[in-house]
Structure formats: C-alpha cells, structure tokens
Amino acid sequence: MATASVGFKSREEHRKQQELEEARKAGLAPAEMDEEGKEINPHIPQYMSSAPWYLNADKPSLKHQRKWKVDPNYTKSWYDRGAKTFQADKYRKGACENCGAMTHKTKLCTERPRKIGAKWTNKNIAPDEKIETFDLDYDGKRDRWNGYDTAKYAEVIKRYEARDEARRNFLKEQQLKKLEKKRNKKIDEEESSDADEEEEDALKHDEAKADESKQMDFSKVEKRVRTTGGGSTGTVRNLRIREDTAKYLLNLDVNSAYYDPKTRSMREDPLPNADPNEKFYAGDNQYRMSGEALEFKKLNIHALQLSEKGQEEVIMQAAPSQAELLFKKYKEAKEKLKKQIQETIMEKYGNAAASVEEIPKELLFGQSEREVEYDRCGRVIKGMELSVPKSKYEEDVYINNHTSVWGSWWKDQQWGYKCCQQTIKNSYCTGVAGIEAAEEAADLIRTNVERHAAASNDRSGPVEEKRFVTWGSDTPEDLVLDREKLAEALKKEDERKKEEKDERKRKYNVQWNDQVTPEQMEAYRMKRIHEDDPMKNLQALE
C-alpha cells in the first residue's frame, strides 16, 4: 500500500501496520486515501507504492508513479519563418553593427557585410526578427515533420501531374505520326496489320517503361555518405517484388510450418501436400542442401576433422581464410591422388573408353516406337519400364568346371554344388561320376557299419570289461586288463613323468625292473603324447 516516507518504527507499530495492511487486503478495513481523496489499491506492492525519500512525502500518495512533469502549454505551432517585428529609424546601442537589428550580434549576422555598417551610417536599419521559444516534449523534439507546411506538397503534385501530361501528349503525337505514315504507304493488308500490332505492342511497352520509371523514381531513397552529415551519396532501392506472397501467408493453419519472425525463416515446407511442380517455395531447408551451403558445410566438417586428428589447429570462426586455404589444398591433393590412381588402373587394365571404335549404324540411326510420357521436371510418368536392379556381386560365374553356383544344393546342414553334390567350396567339379562315387562310398560305409554291429552282437565274450590300447597296436583283441592294476600303473606313470620334469626329486639309487605288465604298457601308451593328437597341448598342460 502507499505509505509516506516516515522515520523509524517500533516493533509494535510495525506489527500494527502489517495487521492493518492484511485487513485492508481482506476487505475488513477501508482502503487508504491519498492526498487527492482517491482510494489506494491495497494490493499494490510496497516497492511501487512507497515514495522515494527525496520527495519528502508526508501523506500517502501515488503521485510519484504518475507523469507529473506535464507541459500544459505544449502546442503544435512552429517558428514563424522570416517574420519581422520592429524597424528602428536609427542605430540603437547593443544592436548589430552591420545591419542594426537588436535580435543578433555582428558575428551572427546573415546579411551581406556592408562597407560601412549601420552603426556609423544610421541608414537602412534592418528590422528585428521575431524570436520564439517552445517547450517541446520528448516526441515534439524528435518529430521530423514538425513545422512542415502541407501547402508545399501541392506544388509537388502539380509538378508530377504536369510531367505525366507531357508524357501522354508526346506518346499521342508519336502515335499520330505513325498512323499518318501508314496511310501514305501502300502495302498489303496483312503486312500492315502485322506492323500495326507490332507498333501497338511497342507503344504499350513504352507506356509500361514510363510507369516503371515512375515507380522507380518514387521508390528511390537517397543516403548521405561522405558528407558533413556522414556517409556518401547513394541510391538504395527496395528489390522485393510486392506481388510475391509472404511465406507466412502460404498456409494459415496454426499447426503448419513454424515461422520465426526474428530471423524471417521457415525451415519446413508450408505446403507439403501440394504439387511440387506448381509451388515455388518449399521451405528454407531446400536451400541448406544446395548451392554454396553444401560447400560451406564441407568446409566446417574439414576444419573439425583436422582439429580432431590433431594435424592442425583450425578454428573456422577465428580464421576462416586459413580454413578455406587448407580445404582448397586438401581438395587439390585429393584430385591429384584420384587422377594418379585412375592413371595407374588405366595403365594396368587399359581404357575401353579411349579406344576408337566405330559405332554400328543400327545404333546410330536406331529408332524406337515406345511412347514415354514425362512431366515438367523431366520425370517419367508412364511408358518406361523399370529395370531389374543388379547385385554388386558377380552372378552366374562358374569356376572349376562347375555348371551351378555355390549354395545351389543343401544336404545335412551343409551347402554345396548341385552339379556334383560336393560340400567343399572351390572344389573341382566331378560331375555325375563324382555323385555315383560318393553314393558308392556311402553304401560301403553303411554296409561296414551294419556288418560290424552284427559281429559285435554275435560275439560272446567274458563278463569282465576289456580295455584295449587307445591308439592301436599289435596287442591281441582278447587281452583283458585289470582295472585296479591299470589305475595303479597310471598313477606310477604320472609320478615318473613328474620326476623327469623335476630332476631334484630323482633318487640316487634307482632300481630297474625289466618286466613290464600289460597294465603298465597300457598306462604308458595312454599317457604318451602323440604328435598327431589334436589335444596334445591340453595333455601337456595337465
């Protein structure tokens, strides 16, 4: 609420003041009145309602928030240019020594300097000028049309009307002269009609040119440059075509493309469903991916890549010329390397395009009766059959005498060749003979497996389990090994190998036993490392 600038308040007074303010906000107490008898809104913040200390406000008021420095005498009148007030008969003391007027001094006199001033001649005393003072407000001081005489604009209109009338008269005279020349000449009616049309078009063109020049004169804006006011004299024209529709008026839907009024940009397409052949504006994004915008983007990417790789510290914003020069050198080196690679390939494999071969006449004078329809942009609408896309890999290339490609045959979870039914890639094709040989081998293996299974079922052996040699030897098949003795022999074989690895555990008195049991022989064969064994490295680790 509005309060006066008072001194120190005690805690009790401050509490009572707060309670009063809360009651006024709740409507339980009447609002505070200012010095003019008006109610003060109790919800006004204190930083707005409290008056500054230098105003010395004794009563609550909002006068400091109002415009209290108002000039009631402000008028729209202006200086009376060239008005005179009083003309003396003789020179007065303190007047201008040159002309004799009292309203200015000799230094400020605008009259031509006299040979002998009015102070000494007392003749041709100039009248006093009318001196006026106006207390203008902020807008009045900055009004560039303040004091302008609107009657002067009638002269401007009169001058332009006279110019337009002279132009119309001149065009009419030219047209009459041309019509007289036509009557004097005797030519054919068709030629005369053509000439009339051409001359009428020319006249219309001249009138359009005159209107255009008229508009250009009105749209011209003069600027002072390199003068006392600063700048140079130049002409600035507004190059915008006023007939063009603004981009934000193309689609008035609220949910359409967003228009940024600060940058005057609209990135998205305002009419995405319109025909692309008829719309002239498709958003600012179409210009970001065309023209010099792409080159600028490549330049920025090149500068960032140089900085990331640590080759050279290039900052595009700080040194644009350096970044552009490095990018230019990079492109030249890239083109040079590309040309060098191309020359190397041509030198190695030859250049079919450079070979001069005569083109067949069937291709030179060939014609087609196929009808193809295009749109305005050159795109095919109908009539052109789409070609089947080709793979980047070689197709239908047969190697090693094969008649089918790899992967044309599938059996037992394996791919192969259909022509010879082989599952080994890049193998030589054996044809039908290979298929027959493979079938015979499979039949033979199947027969051997069945015979072996039948033999094992018919054989009646002892109840004890037989343990044969792991890797095969001349040991008879009916040899029976004792499990306990074999386990003991394996344990001794492990100890013997440990002693061989660590000679410190080897004893001085070694007793040799030449008698070798079948279990010891089997343990030796089982623990021996075979060179052809694929698991020998694992056995060595164990």
Secondary structure as the mmCIF struct_conf table of DSSP 4:
data_model
#
loop_
_struct_conf.conf_type_id
_struct_conf.id
_struct_conf.beg_label_comp_id
_struct_conf.beg_label_asym_id
_struct_conf.beg_label_seq_id
_struct_conf.end_label_comp_id
_struct_conf.end_label_asym_id
_struct_conf.end_label_seq_id
HELX_RH_AL_P HELX_RH_AL_P1 ARG A 11 ALA A 26
TURN_TY1_P TURN_TY1_P1 GLY A 27 GLY A 27
BEND BEND1 LEU A 28 ALA A 29
HELX_LH_PP_P HELX_LH_PP_P1 PRO A 30 GLU A 32
STRN STRN1 MET A 33 MET A 33
TURN_TY1_P TURN_TY1_P2 GLU A 35 GLU A 36
BEND BEND2 GLY A 37 GLY A 37
STRN STRN2 GLU A 39 GLU A 39
TURN_TY1_P TURN_TY1_P3 PRO A 42 HIS A 43
BEND BEND3 ILE A 44 ILE A 44
HELX_RH_AL_P HELX_RH_AL_P2 GLN A 46 SER A 49
BEND BEND4 SER A 50 SER A 50
HELX_LH_PP_P HELX_LH_PP_P2 ALA A 51 PRO A 52
HELX_RH_3T_P HELX_RH_3T_P1 TRP A 53 LEU A 55
BEND BEND5 LYS A 59 LYS A 59
HELX_RH_3T_P HELX_RH_3T_P2 LYS A 63 GLN A 65
BEND BEND6 ARG A 66 ARG A 66
TURN_TY1_P TURN_TY1_P4 PRO A 72 ASN A 73
BEND BEND7 LYS A 76 LYS A 76
TURN_TY1_P TURN_TY1_P5 ARG A 81 GLY A 82
STRN STRN3 LYS A 84 LYS A 84
BEND BEND8 ASP A 89 LYS A 90
TURN_TY1_P TURN_TY1_P6 LYS A 93 GLY A 94
BEND BEND9 ALA A 95 ALA A 95
TURN_TY1_P TURN_TY1_P7 GLU A 97 CYS A 99
BEND BEND10 MET A 102 HIS A 104
BEND BEND11 THR A 106 THR A 106
TURN_TY1_P TURN_TY1_P8 LYS A 107 LEU A 108
BEND BEND12 GLU A 111 GLU A 111
HELX_LH_PP_P HELX_LH_PP_P3 ARG A 112 ARG A 114
BEND BEND13 LYS A 115 ILE A 116
HELX_RH_AL_P HELX_RH_AL_P3 ALA A 118 THR A 121
BEND BEND14 ASN A 124 ASN A 124
HELX_LH_PP_P HELX_LH_PP_P4 ILE A 125 ASP A 128
STRN STRN4 GLU A 129 GLU A 129
HELX_LH_PP_P HELX_LH_PP_P5 LYS A 130 ILE A 131
HELX_RH_AL_P HELX_RH_AL_P4 TYR A 138 LYS A 141
TURN_TY1_P TURN_TY1_P9 ARG A 142 ARG A 142
TURN_TY1_P TURN_TY1_P10 ARG A 144 GLY A 147
TURN_TY1_P TURN_TY1_P11 THR A 150 ALA A 151
HELX_RH_AL_P HELX_RH_AL_P5 LYS A 152 ASN A 184
BEND BEND15 LYS A 185 LYS A 185
HELX_RH_AL_P HELX_RH_AL_P6 GLU A 189 PHE A 218
TURN_TY1_P TURN_TY1_P12 SER A 219 SER A 219
STRN STRN5 VAL A 221 ARG A 226
BEND BEND16 THR A 227 THR A 227
TURN_TY1_P TURN_TY1_P13 THR A 228 GLY A 229
BEND BEND17 GLY A 230 GLY A 231
STRN STRN6 SER A 232 VAL A 236
TURN_TY1_P TURN_TY1_P14 ARG A 242 GLU A 243
BEND BEND18 ASP A 244 ASP A 244
HELX_LH_PP_P HELX_LH_PP_P6 THR A 245 ALA A 246
HELX_RH_3T_P HELX_RH_3T_P3 LYS A 247 LEU A 249
BEND BEND19 LEU A 250 LEU A 250
TURN_TY1_P TURN_TY1_P15 VAL A 254 ASN A 255
BEND BEND20 SER A 256 SER A 256
STRN STRN7 ASP A 260 ASP A 260
TURN_TY1_P TURN_TY1_P16 PRO A 261 ARG A 264
STRN STRN8 SER A 265 SER A 265
BEND BEND21 GLU A 268 GLU A 268
BEND BEND22 PRO A 270 PRO A 270
TURN_TY1_P TURN_TY1_P17 PRO A 272 ASN A 273
BEND BEND23 ALA A 274 ALA A 274
TURN_TY1_P TURN_TY1_P18 PRO A 276 GLU A 278
BEND BEND24 PHE A 280 PHE A 280
TURN_TY1_P TURN_TY1_P19 ASP A 284 ASP A 284
HELX_RH_AL_P HELX_RH_AL_P7 ASN A 285 ARG A 288
TURN_TY1_P TURN_TY1_P20 MET A 289 MET A 289
BEND BEND25 SER A 290 SER A 290
TURN_TY1_P TURN_TY1_P21 GLY A 291 GLY A 291
HELX_RH_AL_P HELX_RH_AL_P8 GLU A 292 LYS A 309
TURN_TY1_P TURN_TY1_P22 GLY A 310 GLY A 310
BEND BEND26 GLN A 311 GLN A 311
TURN_TY1_P TURN_TY1_P23 MET A 316 ALA A 318
HELX_RH_AL_P HELX_RH_AL_P9 PRO A 320 TYR A 349
TURN_TY1_P TURN_TY1_P24 ALA A 352 ALA A 354
BEND BEND27 SER A 355 SER A 355
HELX_LH_PP_P HELX_LH_PP_P7 GLU A 358 PRO A 360
HELX_RH_AL_P HELX_RH_AL_P10 LYS A 361 LEU A 364
BEND BEND28 PHE A 365 PHE A 365
STRN STRN9 GLU A 373 TYR A 374
TURN_TY1_P TURN_TY1_P25 ARG A 376 CYS A 377
BEND BEND29 GLY A 378 GLY A 378
STRN STRN10 VAL A 380 LYS A 382
BEND BEND30 GLY A 383 GLY A 383
HELX_LH_PP_P HELX_LH_PP_P8 GLU A 385 SER A 391
BEND BEND31 LYS A 392 TYR A 393
BEND BEND32 ASP A 396 ASP A 396
TURN_TY1_P TURN_TY1_P26 ASN A 400 ASN A 401
BEND BEND33 THR A 403 SER A 404
TURN_TY1_P TURN_TY1_P27 TRP A 406 GLY A 407
BEND BEND34 SER A 408 SER A 408
STRN STRN11 TRP A 409 LYS A 411
TURN_TY1_P TURN_TY1_P28 ASP A 412 GLN A 413
STRN STRN12 GLN A 414 GLY A 416
TURN_TY1_P TURN_TY1_P29 LYS A 418 CYS A 420
BEND BEND35 ILE A 424 ILE A 424
TURN_TY1_P TURN_TY1_P30 LYS A 425 ASN A 426
HELX_LH_PP_P HELX_LH_PP_P9 SER A 427 CYS A 429
HELX_RH_AL_P HELX_RH_AL_P11 GLY A 431 ASP A 458
BEND BEND36 VAL A 463 GLU A 464
HELX_LH_PP_P HELX_LH_PP_P10 GLU A 465 LYS A 466
BEND BEND37 THR A 470 TRP A 471
BEND BEND38 ASP A 474 ASP A 474
TURN_TY1_P TURN_TY1_P31 GLU A 477 ASP A 478
HELX_RH_AL_P HELX_RH_AL_P12 ARG A 483 LYS A 501
HELX_RH_3T_P HELX_RH_3T_P4 GLU A 503 LYS A 505
BEND BEND39 TYR A 508 ASN A 509
HELX_RH_AL_P HELX_RH_AL_P13 PRO A 518 LYS A 527
BEND BEND40 ARG A 528 ARG A 528
HELX_LH_PP_P HELX_LH_PP_P11 ILE A 529 HIS A 530
TURN_TY1_P TURN_TY1_P32 GLU A 531 ASP A 532
TURN_TY1_P TURN_TY1_P33 PRO A 534 MET A 535
HELX_RH_AL_P HELX_RH_AL_P14 LYS A 536 LEU A 541
#
